[in-house]
Amino acid sequence: MLGNIILFIPYGFLGILYPKFNQFKWLLLVFFITINIIEFSQYYFKRGFADIDDVILNTLGLTIGYIIYKKWFFIKGK
């Protein structure tokens, strides 16, 4: 479970590469749709396990990464 969170923390830093993702709503929307497509394809093609816990934990990792990203740039800007 911890691996799912840690693995997706770097996705919170996508605002560095794509300025549109500096707004959390866009980042969350694109990420949530992508993760759901991946989980659905795992279920449909019977590869791996499709689980709602993966969606929740991956989104939590993204959120933690985004918070770290915003705090780091806020401190660095001072």
N, CA, C and O atoms as a CHARMM CRD file, in Angstrom:
* protein
*
  312
    1    1 MET  N      0.82600  -1.19400   0.00000 PROA 1      0.00000
    2    1 MET  CA     0.00000   0.00000   0.00000 PROA 1      0.00000
    3    1 MET  C      0.86500   1.25000   0.00000 PROA 1      0.00000
    4    1 MET  O      0.58000   2.21900  -0.70300 PROA 1      0.00000
    5    2 LEU  N      1.90500   1.21400   0.78200 PROA 2      0.00000
    6    2 LEU  CA     2.78900   2.37900   0.84100 PROA 2      0.00000
    7    2 LEU  C      3.49300   2.59700  -0.49700 PROA 2      0.00000
    8    2 LEU  O      3.79900   3.72700  -0.87500 PROA 2      0.00000
    9    3 GLY  N      3.74300   1.49800  -1.20200 PROA 3      0.00000
   10    3 GLY  CA     4.39800   1.59900  -2.50700 PROA 3      0.00000
   11    3 GLY  C      3.56600   2.37500  -3.51400 PROA 3      0.00000
   12    3 GLY  O      4.11000   3.14800  -4.30300 PROA 3      0.00000
   13    4 ASN  N      2.24500   2.17600  -3.49500 PROA 4      0.00000
   14    4 ASN  CA     1.37400   2.91900  -4.41000 PROA 4      0.00000
   15    4 ASN  C      1.42900   4.41700  -4.12500 PROA 4      0.00000
   16    4 ASN  O      1.39900   5.22800  -5.05000 PROA 4      0.00000
   17    5 ILE  N      1.50800   4.77400  -2.88200 PROA 5      0.00000
   18    5 ILE  CA     1.56300   6.19400  -2.52500 PROA 5      0.00000
   19    5 ILE  C      2.90000   6.79900  -2.93800 PROA 5      0.00000
   20    5 ILE  O      2.94500   7.84400  -3.58700 PROA 5      0.00000
   21    6 ILE  N      3.97900   6.13700  -2.56000 PROA 6      0.00000
   22    6 ILE  CA     5.32300   6.65600  -2.84300 PROA 6      0.00000
   23    6 ILE  C      5.59500   6.71600  -4.34300 PROA 6      0.00000
   24    6 ILE  O      6.22600   7.65700  -4.82400 PROA 6      0.00000
   25    7 LEU  N      5.12400   5.72200  -5.07500 PROA 7      0.00000
   26    7 LEU  CA     5.37600   5.66400  -6.50600 PROA 7      0.00000
   27    7 LEU  C      4.74100   6.82600  -7.25800 PROA 7      0.00000
   28    7 LEU  O      5.26200   7.24000  -8.29400 PROA 7      0.00000
   29    8 PHE  N      3.63000   7.36200  -6.76200 PROA 8      0.00000
   30    8 PHE  CA     2.91400   8.40900  -7.48900 PROA 8      0.00000
   31    8 PHE  C      3.14800   9.81200  -6.94300 PROA 8      0.00000
   32    8 PHE  O      2.54800  10.76500  -7.44000 PROA 8      0.00000
   33    9 ILE  N      3.99400   9.96300  -5.94300 PROA 9      0.00000
   34    9 ILE  CA     4.32900  11.30000  -5.43500 PROA 9      0.00000
   35    9 ILE  C      4.98200  12.16800  -6.51500 PROA 9      0.00000
   36    9 ILE  O      4.65300  13.35200  -6.59800 PROA 9      0.00000
   37   10 PRO  N      5.89000  11.64200  -7.34600 PROA 10     0.00000
   38   10 PRO  CA     6.49500  12.51400  -8.37700 PROA 10     0.00000
   39   10 PRO  C      5.50100  13.10000  -9.37700 PROA 10     0.00000
   40   10 PRO  O      5.79200  14.12300  -9.99700 PROA 10     0.00000
   41   11 TYR  N      4.35000  12.48500  -9.54600 PROA 11     0.00000
   42   11 TYR  CA     3.35900  13.04100 -10.47600 PROA 11     0.00000
   43   11 TYR  C      2.78500  14.35900  -9.96300 PROA 11     0.00000
   44   11 TYR  O      2.20400  15.11500 -10.74300 PROA 11     0.00000
   45   12 GLY  N      2.92900  14.64700  -8.69500 PROA 12     0.00000
   46   12 GLY  CA     2.50700  15.93100  -8.15900 PROA 12     0.00000
   47   12 GLY  C      3.38100  17.07800  -8.63300 PROA 12     0.00000
   48   12 GLY  O      3.00100  18.24300  -8.51600 PROA 12     0.00000
   49   13 PHE  N      4.55200  16.75300  -9.16800 PROA 13     0.00000
   50   13 PHE  CA     5.49200  17.75900  -9.65000 PROA 13     0.00000
   51   13 PHE  C      5.33100  18.04900 -11.13500 PROA 13     0.00000
   52   13 PHE  O      6.19900  18.69900 -11.71700 PROA 13     0.00000
   53   14 LEU  N      4.26600  17.60000 -11.76300 PROA 14     0.00000
   54   14 LEU  CA     4.05500  17.83500 -13.19400 PROA 14     0.00000
   55   14 LEU  C      3.88000  19.30800 -13.53400 PROA 14     0.00000
   56   14 LEU  O      4.00100  19.69200 -14.69700 PROA 14     0.00000
   57   15 GLY  N      3.59700  20.13400 -12.53800 PROA 15     0.00000
   58   15 GLY  CA     3.47700  21.57300 -12.76600 PROA 15     0.00000
   59   15 GLY  C      4.77500  22.20400 -13.22500 PROA 15     0.00000
   60   15 GLY  O      4.76600  23.29000 -13.80600 PROA 15     0.00000
   61   16 ILE  N      5.90000  21.53600 -12.97200 PROA 16     0.00000
   62   16 ILE  CA     7.19300  22.03500 -13.43800 PROA 16     0.00000
   63   16 ILE  C      7.26300  21.94000 -14.95900 PROA 16     0.00000
   64   16 ILE  O      7.71700  22.86900 -15.62800 PROA 16     0.00000
   65   17 LEU  N      6.81200  20.81500 -15.49700 PROA 17     0.00000
   66   17 LEU  CA     6.87700  20.59400 -16.94600 PROA 17     0.00000
   67   17 LEU  C      5.70500  21.21000 -17.69100 PROA 17     0.00000
   68   17 LEU  O      5.86800  21.73500 -18.79200 PROA 17     0.00000
   69   18 TYR  N      4.52900  21.14600 -17.09200 PROA 18     0.00000
   70   18 TYR  CA     3.30400  21.62500 -17.73700 PROA 18     0.00000
   71   18 TYR  C      2.65600  22.68300 -16.84100 PROA 18     0.00000
   72   18 TYR  O      2.00000  22.33500 -15.86000 PROA 18     0.00000
   73   19 PRO  N      2.82700  23.94800 -17.15700 PROA 19     0.00000
   74   19 PRO  CA     2.30600  25.01200 -16.29500 PROA 19     0.00000
   75   19 PRO  C      0.79200  24.95100 -16.06700 PROA 19     0.00000
   76   19 PRO  O      0.30400  25.45800 -15.05700 PROA 19     0.00000
   77   20 LYS  N      0.04700  24.34200 -16.98600 PROA 20     0.00000
   78   20 LYS  CA    -1.39600  24.23400 -16.78600 PROA 20     0.00000
   79   20 LYS  C     -1.72000  23.38200 -15.56200 PROA 20     0.00000
   80   20 LYS  O     -2.76800  23.55500 -14.93900 PROA 20     0.00000
   81   21 PHE  N     -0.82400  22.46600 -15.22300 PROA 21     0.00000
   82   21 PHE  CA    -1.04900  21.59100 -14.07700 PROA 21     0.00000
   83   21 PHE  C     -0.66200  22.24900 -12.75500 PROA 21     0.00000
   84   21 PHE  O     -0.64100  21.58400 -11.71900 PROA 21     0.00000
   85   22 ASN  N     -0.35300  23.55200 -12.77600 PROA 22     0.00000
   86   22 ASN  CA    -0.13900  24.25900 -11.52300 PROA 22     0.00000
   87   22 ASN  C     -1.44600  24.39300 -10.75200 PROA 22     0.00000
   88   22 ASN  O     -1.43900  24.60600  -9.54000 PROA 22     0.00000
   89   23 GLN  N     -2.56000  24.26800 -11.45200 PROA 23     0.00000
   90   23 GLN  CA    -3.86100  24.26000 -10.79000 PROA 23     0.00000
   91   23 GLN  C     -4.20500  22.81000 -10.46800 PROA 23     0.00000
   92   23 GLN  O     -4.18300  21.94300 -11.34100 PROA 23     0.00000
   93   24 PHE  N     -4.51500  22.56900  -9.22900 PROA 24     0.00000
   94   24 PHE  CA    -4.72900  21.20400  -8.75500 PROA 24     0.00000
   95   24 PHE  C     -5.90900  20.53000  -9.43200 PROA 24     0.00000
   96   24 PHE  O     -5.89200  19.31400  -9.62500 PROA 24     0.00000
   97   25 LYS  N     -6.93100  21.29000  -9.79800 PROA 25     0.00000
   98   25 LYS  CA    -8.11900  20.67600 -10.38700 PROA 25     0.00000
   99   25 LYS  C     -7.80900  20.02400 -11.72800 PROA 25     0.00000
  100   25 LYS  O     -8.33600  18.95200 -12.02400 PROA 25     0.00000
  101   26 TRP  N     -6.95500  20.65500 -12.55200 PROA 26     0.00000
  102   26 TRP  CA    -6.60500  20.07300 -13.85100 PROA 26     0.00000
  103   26 TRP  C     -5.72500  18.85000 -13.68200 PROA 26     0.00000
  104   26 TRP  O     -5.91400  17.83600 -14.35300 PROA 26     0.00000
  105   27 LEU  N     -4.77100  18.95400 -12.79000 PROA 27     0.00000
  106   27 LEU  CA    -3.88800  17.82600 -12.52700 PROA 27     0.00000
  107   27 LEU  C     -4.67100  16.63200 -12.01800 PROA 27     0.00000
  108   27 LEU  O     -4.46100  15.50700 -12.47200 PROA 27     0.00000
  109   28 LEU  N     -5.56600  16.87000 -11.08300 PROA 28     0.00000
  110   28 LEU  CA    -6.36900  15.79500 -10.51300 PROA 28     0.00000
  111   28 LEU  C     -7.30700  15.19200 -11.55700 PROA 28     0.00000
  112   28 LEU  O     -7.47000  13.97300 -11.60600 PROA 28     0.00000
  113   29 LEU  N     -7.91500  16.01700 -12.37700 PROA 29     0.00000
  114   29 LEU  CA    -8.83400  15.52700 -13.40200 PROA 29     0.00000
  115   29 LEU  C     -8.12700  14.62100 -14.41300 PROA 29     0.00000
  116   29 LEU  O     -8.59700  13.51700 -14.68800 PROA 29     0.00000
  117   30 VAL  N     -7.01400  15.07600 -14.95900 PROA 30     0.00000
  118   30 VAL  CA    -6.27700  14.29000 -15.94100 PROA 30     0.00000
  119   30 VAL  C     -5.74000  13.00900 -15.30900 PROA 30     0.00000
  120   30 VAL  O     -5.82400  11.93700 -15.90900 PROA 30     0.00000
  121   31 PHE  N     -5.19400  13.11300 -14.11700 PROA 31     0.00000
  122   31 PHE  CA    -4.64200  11.95100 -13.43100 PROA 31     0.00000
  123   31 PHE  C     -5.73300  10.94100 -13.10100 PROA 31     0.00000
  124   31 PHE  O     -5.54500   9.74100 -13.30300 PROA 31     0.00000
  125   32 PHE  N     -6.86100  11.40800 -12.59900 PROA 32     0.00000
  126   32 PHE  CA    -7.94400  10.51500 -12.20300 PROA 32     0.00000
  127   32 PHE  C     -8.50700   9.76700 -13.40700 PROA 32     0.00000
  128   32 PHE  O     -8.78900   8.57300 -13.31600 PROA 32     0.00000
  129   33 ILE  N     -8.67000  10.45000 -14.52300 PROA 33     0.00000
  130   33 ILE  CA    -9.15800   9.79500 -15.74000 PROA 33     0.00000
  131   33 ILE  C     -8.13900   8.75800 -16.22600 PROA 33     0.00000
  132   33 ILE  O     -8.51800   7.65100 -16.61000 PROA 33     0.00000
  133   34 THR  N     -6.86000   9.10800 -16.21000 PROA 34     0.00000
  134   34 THR  CA    -5.82000   8.18400 -16.65500 PROA 34     0.00000
  135   34 THR  C     -5.75400   6.94300 -15.77400 PROA 34     0.00000
  136   34 THR  O     -5.68000   5.82700 -16.28900 PROA 34     0.00000
  137   35 ILE  N     -5.77800   7.11500 -14.47900 PROA 35     0.00000
  138   35 ILE  CA    -5.72100   5.97400 -13.55100 PROA 35     0.00000
  139   35 ILE  C     -6.94700   5.08900 -13.72500 PROA 35     0.00000
  140   35 ILE  O     -6.83500   3.86400 -13.67200 PROA 35     0.00000
  141   36 ASN  N     -8.11100   5.68600 -13.93000 PROA 36     0.00000
  142   36 ASN  CA    -9.31300   4.86500 -14.12600 PROA 36     0.00000
  143   36 ASN  C     -9.25700   4.08300 -15.43500 PROA 36     0.00000
  144   36 ASN  O     -9.73200   2.94900 -15.49200 PROA 36     0.00000
  145   37 ILE  N     -8.68900   4.66200 -16.47800 PROA 37     0.00000
  146   37 ILE  CA    -8.51800   3.93100 -17.73900 PROA 37     0.00000
  147   37 ILE  C     -7.57100   2.74300 -17.53500 PROA 37     0.00000
  148   37 ILE  O     -7.83200   1.64700 -18.03200 PROA 37     0.00000
  149   38 ILE  N     -6.49400   2.95800 -16.81800 PROA 38     0.00000
  150   38 ILE  CA    -5.54600   1.88300 -16.54400 PROA 38     0.00000
  151   38 ILE  C     -6.20700   0.77300 -15.73100 PROA 38     0.00000
  152   38 ILE  O     -6.06400  -0.40500 -16.05600 PROA 38     0.00000
  153   39 GLU  N     -6.92800   1.14600 -14.67800 PROA 39     0.00000
  154   39 GLU  CA    -7.59000   0.13700 -13.84400 PROA 39     0.00000
  155   39 GLU  C     -8.67400  -0.60700 -14.62000 PROA 39     0.00000
  156   39 GLU  O     -8.82900  -1.81800 -14.45800 PROA 39     0.00000
  157   40 PHE  N     -9.41800   0.10100 -15.45400 PROA 40     0.00000
  158   40 PHE  CA   -10.44200  -0.56300 -16.24900 PROA 40     0.00000
  159   40 PHE  C     -9.82300  -1.53200 -17.25000 PROA 40     0.00000
  160   40 PHE  O    -10.34500  -2.62500 -17.46900 PROA 40     0.00000
  161   41 SER  N     -8.70200  -1.12300 -17.85800 PROA 41     0.00000
  162   41 SER  CA    -8.05100  -2.02100 -18.81600 PROA 41     0.00000
  163   41 SER  C     -7.47700  -3.25300 -18.11200 PROA 41     0.00000
  164   41 SER  O     -7.45300  -4.33500 -18.69900 PROA 41     0.00000
  165   42 GLN  N     -7.02100  -3.11100 -16.88000 PROA 42     0.00000
  166   42 GLN  CA    -6.57100  -4.27700 -16.11200 PROA 42     0.00000
  167   42 GLN  C     -7.73700  -5.23100 -15.87000 PROA 42     0.00000
  168   42 GLN  O     -7.57400  -6.44800 -15.95100 PROA 42     0.00000
  169   43 TYR  N     -8.87800  -4.69600 -15.58300 PROA 43     0.00000
  170   43 TYR  CA   -10.06300  -5.53000 -15.35900 PROA 43     0.00000
  171   43 TYR  C    -10.53400  -6.17700 -16.65500 PROA 43     0.00000
  172   43 TYR  O    -10.84500  -7.36800 -16.68100 PROA 43     0.00000
  173   44 TYR  N    -10.58500  -5.40000 -17.72500 PROA 44     0.00000
  174   44 TYR  CA   -11.12100  -5.87200 -18.99200 PROA 44     0.00000
  175   44 TYR  C    -10.23100  -6.94900 -19.62700 PROA 44     0.00000
  176   44 TYR  O    -10.72100  -7.96800 -20.11300 PROA 44     0.00000
  177   45 PHE  N     -8.91600  -6.70300 -19.61100 PROA 45     0.00000
  178   45 PHE  CA    -7.99100  -7.64600 -20.23400 PROA 45     0.00000
  179   45 PHE  C     -7.47800  -8.71300 -19.27100 PROA 45     0.00000
  180   45 PHE  O     -6.66100  -9.55600 -19.63900 PROA 45     0.00000
  181   46 LYS  N     -7.96400  -8.66500 -18.04200 PROA 46     0.00000
  182   46 LYS  CA    -7.59200  -9.62900 -17.00500 PROA 46     0.00000
  183   46 LYS  C     -6.07600  -9.71200 -16.80800 PROA 46     0.00000
  184   46 LYS  O     -5.50200 -10.79600 -16.71100 PROA 46     0.00000
  185   47 ARG  N     -5.45700  -8.55500 -16.75300 PROA 47     0.00000
  186   47 ARG  CA    -4.02600  -8.41700 -16.47200 PROA 47     0.00000
  187   47 ARG  C     -3.88100  -7.70100 -15.14400 PROA 47     0.00000
  188   47 ARG  O     -4.28200  -6.54300 -15.02800 PROA 47     0.00000
  189   48 GLY  N     -3.32900  -8.34300 -14.15900 PROA 48     0.00000
  190   48 GLY  CA    -3.18100  -7.72300 -12.86000 PROA 48     0.00000
  191   48 GLY  C     -4.52400  -7.68100 -12.14500 PROA 48     0.00000
  192   48 GLY  O     -5.46500  -8.38000 -12.52300 PROA 48     0.00000
  193   49 PHE  N     -4.60000  -6.86600 -11.12300 PROA 49     0.00000
  194   49 PHE  CA    -5.80800  -6.74600 -10.31900 PROA 49     0.00000
  195   49 PHE  C     -6.34500  -5.32500 -10.39200 PROA 49     0.00000
  196   49 PHE  O     -5.62100  -4.36500 -10.12800 PROA 49     0.00000
  197   50 ALA  N     -7.59200  -5.19800 -10.74600 PROA 50     0.00000
  198   50 ALA  CA    -8.24600  -3.89200 -10.73900 PROA 50     0.00000
  199   50 ALA  C     -8.86500  -3.70000  -9.36800 PROA 50     0.00000
  200   50 ALA  O     -9.68900  -4.50400  -8.93400 PROA 50     0.00000
  201   51 ASP  N     -8.47000  -2.64700  -8.69400 PROA 51     0.00000
  202   51 ASP  CA    -8.92100  -2.44300  -7.32200 PROA 51     0.00000
  203   51 ASP  C     -9.11800  -0.94800  -7.07300 PROA 51     0.00000
  204   51 ASP  O     -8.30500  -0.12600  -7.49600 PROA 51     0.00000
  205   52 ILE  N    -10.18400  -0.61300  -6.39700 PROA 52     0.00000
  206   52 ILE  CA   -10.45800   0.79500  -6.08000 PROA 52     0.00000
  207   52 ILE  C     -9.40800   1.35100  -5.12300 PROA 52     0.00000
  208   52 ILE  O     -9.15900   2.55700  -5.10500 PROA 52     0.00000
  209   53 ASP  N     -8.79400   0.47600  -4.32900 PROA 53     0.00000
  210   53 ASP  CA    -7.73300   0.93400  -3.42900 PROA 53     0.00000
  211   53 ASP  C     -6.56300   1.53000  -4.21400 PROA 53     0.00000
  212   53 ASP  O     -5.93900   2.49100  -3.76500 PROA 53     0.00000
  213   54 ASP  N     -6.27000   0.96500  -5.37400 PROA 54     0.00000
  214   54 ASP  CA    -5.19300   1.51200  -6.19800 PROA 54     0.00000
  215   54 ASP  C     -5.51700   2.93400  -6.64100 PROA 54     0.00000
  216   54 ASP  O     -4.64700   3.80500  -6.61500 PROA 54     0.00000
  217   55 VAL  N     -6.74100   3.17000  -7.04100 PROA 55     0.00000
  218   55 VAL  CA    -7.14100   4.51700  -7.47200 PROA 55     0.00000
  219   55 VAL  C     -7.01900   5.49500  -6.30400 PROA 55     0.00000
  220   55 VAL  O     -6.50500   6.60100  -6.47100 PROA 55     0.00000
  221   56 ILE  N     -7.48500   5.09400  -5.13900 PROA 56     0.00000
  222   56 ILE  CA    -7.44200   5.97100  -3.96300 PROA 56     0.00000
  223   56 ILE  C     -6.00900   6.24500  -3.53300 PROA 56     0.00000
  224   56 ILE  O     -5.64600   7.39400  -3.28200 PROA 56     0.00000
  225   57 LEU  N     -5.18800   5.19400  -3.44500 PROA 57     0.00000
  226   57 LEU  CA    -3.80900   5.36900  -2.98300 PROA 57     0.00000
  227   57 LEU  C     -2.95800   6.12500  -4.00700 PROA 57     0.00000
  228   57 LEU  O     -2.10900   6.93200  -3.62600 PROA 57     0.00000
  229   58 ASN  N     -3.17400   5.87500  -5.28500 PROA 58     0.00000
  230   58 ASN  CA    -2.43700   6.62100  -6.31100 PROA 58     0.00000
  231   58 ASN  C     -2.80300   8.09500  -6.28500 PROA 58     0.00000
  232   58 ASN  O     -1.93600   8.95500  -6.44400 PROA 58     0.00000
  233   59 THR  N     -4.06900   8.38900  -6.08600 PROA 59     0.00000
  234   59 THR  CA    -4.50800   9.77700  -5.99500 PROA 59     0.00000
  235   59 THR  C     -3.96300  10.44000  -4.73600 PROA 59     0.00000
  236   59 THR  O     -3.61600  11.62100  -4.75600 PROA 59     0.00000
  237   60 LEU  N     -3.88700   9.69100  -3.64800 PROA 60     0.00000
  238   60 LEU  CA    -3.29100  10.21500  -2.41900 PROA 60     0.00000
  239   60 LEU  C     -1.81700  10.54000  -2.64100 PROA 60     0.00000
  240   60 LEU  O     -1.33500  11.57300  -2.17700 PROA 60     0.00000
  241   61 GLY  N     -1.09600   9.66500  -3.34800 PROA 61     0.00000
  242   61 GLY  CA     0.30700   9.94100  -3.66700 PROA 61     0.00000
  243   61 GLY  C      0.46300  11.19200  -4.50300 PROA 61     0.00000
  244   61 GLY  O      1.36000  11.99700  -4.25600 PROA 61     0.00000
  245   62 LEU  N     -0.40400  11.36500  -5.49200 PROA 62     0.00000
  246   62 LEU  CA    -0.38900  12.57900  -6.31500 PROA 62     0.00000
  247   62 LEU  C     -0.63400  13.81300  -5.44900 PROA 62     0.00000
  248   62 LEU  O      0.05300  14.82300  -5.59900 PROA 62     0.00000
  249   63 THR  N     -1.59400  13.73500  -4.56000 PROA 63     0.00000
  250   63 THR  CA    -1.93800  14.86900  -3.70200 PROA 63     0.00000
  251   63 THR  C     -0.77900  15.23300  -2.77900 PROA 63     0.00000
  252   63 THR  O     -0.47500  16.41300  -2.60000 PROA 63     0.00000
  253   64 ILE  N     -0.13700  14.23300  -2.19800 PROA 64     0.00000
  254   64 ILE  CA     1.02100  14.49300  -1.33800 PROA 64     0.00000
  255   64 ILE  C      2.14400  15.15100  -2.14200 PROA 64     0.00000
  256   64 ILE  O      2.77100  16.10500  -1.68300 PROA 64     0.00000
  257   65 GLY  N      2.38900  14.63100  -3.34400 PROA 65     0.00000
  258   65 GLY  CA     3.41600  15.22000  -4.21200 PROA 65     0.00000
  259   65 GLY  C      3.09500  16.65100  -4.58200 PROA 65     0.00000
  260   65 GLY  O      3.98800  17.49800  -4.62700 PROA 65     0.00000
  261   66 TYR  N      1.81300  16.93600  -4.85000 PROA 66     0.00000
  262   66 TYR  CA     1.41400  18.30000  -5.19900 PROA 66     0.00000
  263   66 TYR  C      1.60300  19.24800  -4.00800 PROA 66     0.00000
  264   66 TYR  O      2.04700  20.38300  -4.17800 PROA 66     0.00000
  265   67 ILE  N      1.27000  18.78200  -2.82200 PROA 67     0.00000
  266   67 ILE  CA     1.45700  19.61400  -1.62000 PROA 67     0.00000
  267   67 ILE  C      2.93200  19.90100  -1.39200 PROA 67     0.00000
  268   67 ILE  O      3.30200  21.03300  -1.08200 PROA 67     0.00000
  269   68 ILE  N      3.77800  18.88900  -1.54300 PROA 68     0.00000
  270   68 ILE  CA     5.22500  19.09500  -1.40300 PROA 68     0.00000
  271   68 ILE  C      5.72000  20.07700  -2.46000 PROA 68     0.00000
  272   68 ILE  O      6.51200  20.97000  -2.15900 PROA 68     0.00000
  273   69 TYR  N      5.25400  19.91200  -3.69100 PROA 69     0.00000
  274   69 TYR  CA     5.64600  20.80600  -4.78700 PROA 69     0.00000
  275   69 TYR  C      5.26800  22.24800  -4.48000 PROA 69     0.00000
  276   69 TYR  O      6.08900  23.15000  -4.65000 PROA 69     0.00000
  277   70 LYS  N      4.04000  22.47900  -4.03100 PROA 70     0.00000
  278   70 LYS  CA     3.58900  23.84900  -3.74500 PROA 70     0.00000
  279   70 LYS  C      4.33700  24.43700  -2.55100 PROA 70     0.00000
  280   70 LYS  O      4.69100  25.61600  -2.57600 PROA 70     0.00000
  281   71 LYS  N      4.58200  23.66000  -1.52300 PROA 71     0.00000
  282   71 LYS  CA     5.31400  24.16300  -0.34800 PROA 71     0.00000
  283   71 LYS  C      6.75400  24.48600  -0.72700 PROA 71     0.00000
  284   71 LYS  O      7.29500  25.49600  -0.27900 PROA 71     0.00000
  285   72 TRP  N      7.38500  23.64400  -1.54500 PROA 72     0.00000
  286   72 TRP  CA     8.76700  23.85300  -1.92600 PROA 72     0.00000
  287   72 TRP  C      8.91200  25.11800  -2.76000 PROA 72     0.00000
  288   72 TRP  O      9.83700  25.90200  -2.54400 PROA 72     0.00000
  289   73 PHE  N      8.01400  25.32200  -3.70400 PROA 73     0.00000
  290   73 PHE  CA     8.09800  26.51800  -4.52900 PROA 73     0.00000
  291   73 PHE  C      7.69200  27.77000  -3.76100 PROA 73     0.00000
  292   73 PHE  O      8.16200  28.86400  -4.07500 PROA 73     0.00000
  293   74 PHE  N      6.82900  27.62900  -2.76000 PROA 74     0.00000
  294   74 PHE  CA     6.46100  28.77800  -1.93000 PROA 74     0.00000
  295   74 PHE  C      7.63800  29.23000  -1.09100 PROA 74     0.00000
  296   74 PHE  O      7.90700  30.42600  -0.98100 PROA 74     0.00000
  297   75 ILE  N      8.33800  28.27700  -0.49900 PROA 75     0.00000
  298   75 ILE  CA     9.52200  28.60600   0.32100 PROA 75     0.00000
  299   75 ILE  C     10.63700  29.13600  -0.55700 PROA 75     0.00000
  300   75 ILE  O     11.31600  30.09400  -0.18600 PROA 75     0.00000
  301   76 LYS  N     10.83500  28.52500  -1.71800 PROA 76     0.00000
  302   76 LYS  CA    11.90500  28.93100  -2.60900 PROA 76     0.00000
  303   76 LYS  C     11.67100  30.32000  -3.18000 PROA 76     0.00000
  304   76 LYS  O     12.62700  31.02400  -3.50600 PROA 76     0.00000
  305   77 GLY  N     10.39600  30.72800  -3.30800 PROA 77     0.00000
  306   77 GLY  CA    10.08300  32.03500  -3.85500 PROA 77     0.00000
  307   77 GLY  C     10.35300  33.18400  -2.90300 PROA 77     0.00000
  308   77 GLY  O     10.40500  34.33400  -3.33900 PROA 77     0.00000
  309   78 LYS  N     10.52700  32.91300  -1.61900 PROA 78     0.00000
  310   78 LYS  CA    10.74400  33.98900  -0.64500 PROA 78     0.00000
  311   78 LYS  C     12.13800  34.47600  -0.65600 PROA 78     0.00000
  312   78 LYS  O     12.48200  35.38000   0.10500 PROA 78     0.00000
